Amino acid sequence: MRRREADHPFYRPLWIRVCLTGVLLAWTALEWANEEPFWGIMTSAAAGWAI
């Protein structure tokens, strides 16, 4: 049976999930601030998935 990424033991602690989401949101803001729309969209999608 296939496991989901969210079920992996690495993501079990809340602080890891919060840090990962925060880093992705910061990275998204950085890409949009540098006027990089492609990477802004990509990191926005990753942050959305993390949320």
C-alpha angles and dihedrals in degrees: 000000000000119000124218119237090241090060094058113116091235090068096046098095112080094221092061092052092047093048093047092051092046093051091049092049091048091048089050091052090049093052093049091046089054090050095244102144097176094055090038090059092044094051091043089056092049091049090048090052090049092051 
